[in-house]
Amino acid sequence: VQLQASGGGLVQVGGSLRLSCVASGRTIVAYNMGWFRQAPGKERQFVAAISWSGDNTYYADLVKDRFAISRENAENTVFLLMNGLKREDTAVYYCAAGEPMKFNWNPRCDDEYDHWGQGTLVTVSS
């Protein structure tokens, strides 16, 4: 499965963006999906994830209550809605797909994900 992330850009502190991750080559209906980010000079970190069923969502403490992950299987797309953006949210955001129909997984671990998109840059300025 190939993943294409988009929706990044320049936004002011307190603003909002919605990232999209469109999959091709295979339907993602059975895949656990996640978003990660990497800021300049820092390691990649977990942001949010959603189970293949859509029943479960997971968030990093730094973004919960501000970000929301969702999926639209009919469009083969996963979204990340980001509200209340802060300067420290500046990073390249990557979407990723895990193993199909895996029930016991650690959504916060990047080793759980087999397919990665190319990333989209989010810059938050004051």
C-alpha positions in Angstrom: 0.0 0.0 0.0 1.3 3.5 -0.9 0.5 6.5 1.3 0.3 10.1 0.3 0.1 12.7 3.0 -1.1 16.3 2.4 -2.6 19.3 4.0 0.4 20.7 5.7 1.4 24.4 5.5 2.1 27.5 7.4 -0.4 28.4 10.2 -0.4 30.8 13.1 -0.4 29.8 16.7 -3.9 28.8 17.7 -4.9 27.9 14.2 -6.1 24.7 12.7 -5.1 22.3 9.9 -6.5 19.0 8.6 -4.0 16.5 7.3 -5.1 13.8 4.9 -3.5 10.5 4.1 -4.7 8.9 0.9 -3.8 5.3 0.3 -3.5 3.6 -3.0 -2.6 0.1 -4.2 -4.8 -1.6 -1.6 -7.8 -0.8 0.5 -6.9 0.3 4.1 -10.1 -0.9 5.6 -8.2 -3.6 7.5 -5.2 -1.6 8.5 -4.4 0.1 11.7 -3.3 3.6 10.8 -1.1 6.1 12.6 0.4 9.6 12.4 3.9 10.4 13.5 5.9 13.6 13.4 9.5 14.6 13.3 10.8 18.0 14.2 14.2 19.3 13.1 16.9 17.7 15.1 14.6 15.5 17.0 13.5 11.9 16.8 10.3 10.8 15.2 7.4 10.7 17.7 4.0 9.2 17.9 1.1 11.6 17.4 -2.2 9.6 17.0 -3.5 6.3 15.8 -6.8 4.6 14.9 -7.5 0.9 14.9 -8.6 -0.9 11.7 -12.1 -1.1 13.0 -12.2 2.6 13.8 -13.4 1.7 17.3 -10.2 2.8 19.1 -8.2 5.9 18.9 -4.9 6.8 20.6 -3.1 10.1 21.2 0.2 11.3 22.5 -0.3 13.3 25.7 1.0 16.4 24.0 -1.8 16.5 21.5 -4.8 14.9 23.1 -7.8 17.3 23.4 -6.4 19.2 20.5 -6.0 16.7 17.7 -8.5 14.2 16.3 -7.8 11.2 14.0 -10.5 9.7 11.9 -10.8 7.5 8.9 -13.1 7.3 5.9 -12.6 3.8 4.4 -14.8 4.5 1.5 -12.3 7.2 0.4 -9.3 5.1 1.5 -8.2 8.1 3.6 -7.2 8.9 7.2 -7.4 12.4 8.6 -5.7 14.3 11.3 -7.5 17.4 12.5 -5.2 19.7 14.4 -6.7 22.5 16.5 -5.0 24.9 18.9 -1.7 24.5 17.1 1.4 25.5 19.0 4.9 26.4 17.8 6.1 23.0 19.2 3.8 21.2 16.8 6.0 22.3 13.9 7.3 19.2 12.2 7.0 16.9 9.2 4.0 14.7 9.7 4.0 11.2 8.4 1.1 8.7 8.1 1.7 5.0 8.4 -0.2 1.7 8.0 0.3 -1.3 10.1 -0.3 -5.0 9.7 -3.8 -5.8 8.4 -6.4 -6.8 11.0 -3.9 -6.9 13.9 -5.7 -6.9 17.2 -2.8 -6.8 19.7 -0.7 -3.9 18.7 1.2 -1.0 20.3 -0.1 2.0 18.3 2.7 4.2 19.8 5.5 2.1 18.5 6.7 2.8 14.9 7.8 -0.8 14.5 4.1 -1.7 14.3 3.9 0.1 11.0 5.0 -1.4 7.7 4.1 1.3 5.2 5.0 5.0 5.5 4.0 8.1 3.5 6.5 10.8 2.4 5.4 13.4 5.0 3.9 16.8 4.9 5.4 19.8 6.6 3.5 21.8 9.2 4.9 25.1 10.4 3.3 27.0 13.2 4.4 30.6 13.6 3.7 33.2 16.2 
